[in-house]
C-alpha cells in the first residue's frame, strides 16, 4: 500500500481538530455579521440584500468545486448560514430601532 494506515481514533482526532477550527471560524464570521447588522441598523439598510445572497451562494459553489466538494451540499450549508445571519442582523436591527439608535 502506498499510504500509511491510520487508526479510526486518529482519523477522529483529526476531524475533531478540524471541527475546532471550523467552529472558531464560524464564530469569527458571525462576529463580523453582528458588525454588519449594527452598520445596517445605523444606516437604515434593509437586512436582506438579495444581490449579496446570490453573490455569496455563487462564490460558495465555485469554492466547493475548487476543493472537490459537492456544490449543492455547500450551497445548502451556506443557505443555513445566510438565514442565520439574517436572523442575527434582524435582532440587532430591532433592538437598535427600539432603543432609538436607527436612522429611522
C-alpha atoms as an extended CHARMM CRD file, in Angstrom:
* protein
*
       104  EXT
         1         1  UNK       CA              0.0000000000        0.0000000000        0.0000000000  PROA      1               0.0000000000
         2         2  UNK       CA              1.1870000000        3.4680000000       -0.8820000000  PROA      2               0.0000000000
         3         3  UNK       CA             -0.2530000000        5.1640000000        2.1810000000  PROA      3               0.0000000000
         4         4  UNK       CA              0.1260000000        4.8170000000        5.9110000000  PROA      4               0.0000000000
         5         5  UNK       CA             -2.8110000000        3.1120000000        7.5990000000  PROA      5               0.0000000000
         6         6  UNK       CA             -4.2130000000        5.2240000000       10.4060000000  PROA      6               0.0000000000
         7         7  UNK       CA             -6.4260000000        4.0670000000       13.1810000000  PROA      7               0.0000000000
         8         8  UNK       CA            -10.0570000000        5.1200000000       13.3440000000  PROA      8               0.0000000000
         9         9  UNK       CA             -9.2140000000        7.0500000000       16.5140000000  PROA      9               0.0000000000
        10        10  UNK       CA             -6.5160000000        9.0110000000       14.6660000000  PROA      10              0.0000000000
        11        11  UNK       CA             -8.9710000000        9.9660000000       11.9310000000  PROA      11              0.0000000000
        12        12  UNK       CA            -11.4980000000       11.0180000000       14.5460000000  PROA      12              0.0000000000
        13        13  UNK       CA             -8.9040000000       13.1630000000       16.3140000000  PROA      13              0.0000000000
        14        14  UNK       CA             -8.0830000000       14.8590000000       13.0160000000  PROA      14              0.0000000000
        15        15  UNK       CA            -11.7820000000       15.5140000000       12.3630000000  PROA      15              0.0000000000
        16        16  UNK       CA            -12.2250000000       16.8800000000       15.9010000000  PROA      16              0.0000000000
        17        17  UNK       CA             -9.2800000000       19.2360000000       15.4130000000  PROA      17              0.0000000000
        18        18  UNK       CA            -10.7520000000       20.4720000000       12.1410000000  PROA      18              0.0000000000
        19        19  UNK       CA            -14.1490000000       20.9080000000       13.8030000000  PROA      19              0.0000000000
        20        20  UNK       CA            -12.4610000000       23.1060000000       16.4210000000  PROA      20              0.0000000000
        21        21  UNK       CA            -11.0930000000       25.2820000000       13.6230000000  PROA      21              0.0000000000
        22        22  UNK       CA            -14.3880000000       25.3520000000       11.7120000000  PROA      22              0.0000000000
        23        23  UNK       CA            -16.3670000000       26.4450000000       14.7750000000  PROA      23              0.0000000000
        24        24  UNK       CA            -13.7680000000       29.1070000000       15.6150000000  PROA      24              0.0000000000
        25        25  UNK       CA            -14.0210000000       30.4170000000       12.0400000000  PROA      25              0.0000000000
        26        26  UNK       CA            -17.8150000000       30.4420000000       12.2580000000  PROA      26              0.0000000000
        27        27  UNK       CA            -17.5150000000       32.4440000000       15.4630000000  PROA      27              0.0000000000
        28        28  UNK       CA            -15.3360000000       34.9720000000       13.6590000000  PROA      28              0.0000000000
        29        29  UNK       CA            -17.7550000000       35.0530000000       10.7110000000  PROA      29              0.0000000000
        30        30  UNK       CA            -20.7340000000       35.8190000000       12.9410000000  PROA      30              0.0000000000
        31        31  UNK       CA            -18.7650000000       38.4460000000       14.8400000000  PROA      31              0.0000000000
        32        32  UNK       CA            -18.4750000000       40.2390000000       11.5010000000  PROA      32              0.0000000000
        33        33  UNK       CA            -22.1550000000       39.5440000000       10.7840000000  PROA      33              0.0000000000
        34        34  UNK       CA            -23.0330000000       41.3120000000       14.0480000000  PROA      34              0.0000000000
        35        35  UNK       CA            -20.9070000000       44.2930000000       12.9710000000  PROA      35              0.0000000000
        36        36  UNK       CA            -22.7250000000       44.3130000000        9.6300000000  PROA      36              0.0000000000
        37        37  UNK       CA            -26.0410000000       44.2000000000       11.4980000000  PROA      37              0.0000000000
        38        38  UNK       CA            -25.0950000000       47.2560000000       13.5540000000  PROA      38              0.0000000000
        39        39  UNK       CA            -23.9560000000       49.0810000000       10.4210000000  PROA      39              0.0000000000
        40        40  UNK       CA            -27.1880000000       48.2610000000        8.5690000000  PROA      40              0.0000000000
        41        41  UNK       CA            -29.2650000000       49.3770000000       11.5480000000  PROA      41              0.0000000000
        42        42  UNK       CA            -27.3740000000       52.6590000000       11.8740000000  PROA      42              0.0000000000
        43        43  UNK       CA            -27.6860000000       53.3400000000        8.1450000000  PROA      43              0.0000000000
        44        44  UNK       CA            -31.2750000000       52.0270000000        7.9590000000  PROA      44              0.0000000000
        45        45  UNK       CA            -30.2680000000       49.4770000000        5.3160000000  PROA      45              0.0000000000
        46        46  UNK       CA            -32.6190000000       46.5490000000        4.7540000000  PROA      46              0.0000000000
        47        47  UNK       CA            -31.2480000000       43.3440000000        6.3140000000  PROA      47              0.0000000000
        48        48  UNK       CA            -31.7730000000       41.0870000000        3.3000000000  PROA      48              0.0000000000
        49        49  UNK       CA            -29.6720000000       42.1500000000        0.3280000000  PROA      49              0.0000000000
        50        50  UNK       CA            -30.7690000000       39.7330000000       -2.4260000000  PROA      50              0.0000000000
        51        51  UNK       CA            -27.8470000000       40.5430000000       -4.7320000000  PROA      51              0.0000000000
        52        52  UNK       CA            -25.3880000000       39.7700000000       -1.9400000000  PROA      52              0.0000000000
        53        53  UNK       CA            -27.1260000000       36.4740000000       -1.1880000000  PROA      53              0.0000000000
        54        54  UNK       CA            -26.7450000000       35.4300000000       -4.8280000000  PROA      54              0.0000000000
        55        55  UNK       CA            -23.0970000000       36.5400000000       -4.7920000000  PROA      55              0.0000000000
        56        56  UNK       CA            -22.2950000000       34.5330000000       -1.6390000000  PROA      56              0.0000000000
        57        57  UNK       CA            -24.0900000000       31.4180000000       -2.9080000000  PROA      57              0.0000000000
        58        58  UNK       CA            -22.3150000000       31.5970000000       -6.2770000000  PROA      58              0.0000000000
        59        59  UNK       CA            -18.9320000000       32.0560000000       -4.6380000000  PROA      59              0.0000000000
        60        60  UNK       CA            -19.5900000000       29.1260000000       -2.2660000000  PROA      60              0.0000000000
        61        61  UNK       CA            -20.4660000000       26.9080000000       -5.2200000000  PROA      61              0.0000000000
        62        62  UNK       CA            -17.2520000000       27.8770000000       -7.0260000000  PROA      62              0.0000000000
        63        63  UNK       CA            -15.1490000000       27.2780000000       -3.9160000000  PROA      63              0.0000000000
        64        64  UNK       CA            -16.8200000000       23.9060000000       -3.4190000000  PROA      64              0.0000000000
        65        65  UNK       CA            -15.7890000000       22.7960000000       -6.8830000000  PROA      65              0.0000000000
        66        66  UNK       CA            -12.2570000000       24.0980000000       -6.3260000000  PROA      66              0.0000000000
        67        67  UNK       CA            -11.9550000000       21.9940000000       -3.1500000000  PROA      67              0.0000000000
        68        68  UNK       CA            -13.5780000000       18.8660000000       -4.5820000000  PROA      68              0.0000000000
        69        69  UNK       CA            -16.8020000000       19.2250000000       -2.6030000000  PROA      69              0.0000000000
        70        70  UNK       CA            -20.3800000000       18.7320000000       -3.7540000000  PROA      70              0.0000000000
        71        71  UNK       CA            -21.5240000000       22.2720000000       -4.7010000000  PROA      71              0.0000000000
        72        72  UNK       CA            -25.1600000000       21.5580000000       -3.7890000000  PROA      72              0.0000000000
        73        73  UNK       CA            -24.1150000000       20.4060000000       -0.3270000000  PROA      73              0.0000000000
        74        74  UNK       CA            -22.0200000000       23.5350000000        0.2280000000  PROA      74              0.0000000000
        75        75  UNK       CA            -24.8110000000       25.8110000000       -1.0040000000  PROA      75              0.0000000000
        76        76  UNK       CA            -27.2280000000       24.1410000000        1.4340000000  PROA      76              0.0000000000
        77        77  UNK       CA            -24.7660000000       24.8520000000        4.2590000000  PROA      77              0.0000000000
        78        78  UNK       CA            -24.4400000000       28.4530000000        3.1280000000  PROA      78              0.0000000000
        79        79  UNK       CA            -28.2110000000       28.8310000000        2.8800000000  PROA      79              0.0000000000
        80        80  UNK       CA            -28.3890000000       27.9050000000        6.5680000000  PROA      80              0.0000000000
        81        81  UNK       CA            -25.5680000000       30.3230000000        7.4510000000  PROA      81              0.0000000000
        82        82  UNK       CA            -27.1720000000       33.1220000000        5.4270000000  PROA      82              0.0000000000
        83        83  UNK       CA            -30.5650000000       32.5270000000        7.0670000000  PROA      83              0.0000000000
        84        84  UNK       CA            -28.9230000000       32.6310000000       10.4840000000  PROA      84              0.0000000000
        85        85  UNK       CA            -27.0260000000       35.8170000000        9.5690000000  PROA      85              0.0000000000
        86        86  UNK       CA            -30.3360000000       37.4430000000        8.6270000000  PROA      86              0.0000000000
        87        87  UNK       CA            -31.8200000000       36.3530000000       11.9590000000  PROA      87              0.0000000000
        88        88  UNK       CA            -28.8600000000       37.8470000000       13.8370000000  PROA      88              0.0000000000
        89        89  UNK       CA            -28.9960000000       41.0830000000       11.8370000000  PROA      89              0.0000000000
        90        90  UNK       CA            -32.7860000000       41.3800000000       12.2840000000  PROA      90              0.0000000000
        91        91  UNK       CA            -32.3580000000       41.0120000000       16.0370000000  PROA      91              0.0000000000
        92        92  UNK       CA            -29.7930000000       43.8080000000       16.0800000000  PROA      92              0.0000000000
        93        93  UNK       CA            -31.9440000000       45.9970000000       13.8410000000  PROA      93              0.0000000000
        94        94  UNK       CA            -34.9890000000       45.5390000000       16.0640000000  PROA      94              0.0000000000
        95        95  UNK       CA            -33.0150000000       46.1710000000       19.2600000000  PROA      95              0.0000000000
        96        96  UNK       CA            -31.4520000000       49.3670000000       17.9010000000  PROA      96              0.0000000000
        97        97  UNK       CA            -34.7780000000       50.5450000000       16.4780000000  PROA      97              0.0000000000
        98        98  UNK       CA            -36.4400000000       50.1190000000       19.8940000000  PROA      98              0.0000000000
        99        99  UNK       CA            -33.5640000000       51.9800000000       21.5300000000  PROA      99              0.0000000000
       100       100  UNK       CA            -33.9490000000       54.8070000000       19.0220000000  PROA      100             0.0000000000
       101       101  UNK       CA            -30.4880000000       54.3670000000       17.5110000000  PROA      101             0.0000000000
       102       102  UNK       CA            -31.5520000000       53.6090000000       13.9290000000  PROA      102             0.0000000000
       103       103  UNK       CA            -31.7020000000       56.2580000000       11.2190000000  PROA      103             0.0000000000
       104       104  UNK       CA            -35.3790000000       55.8730000000       11.2910000000  PROA      104             0.0000000000
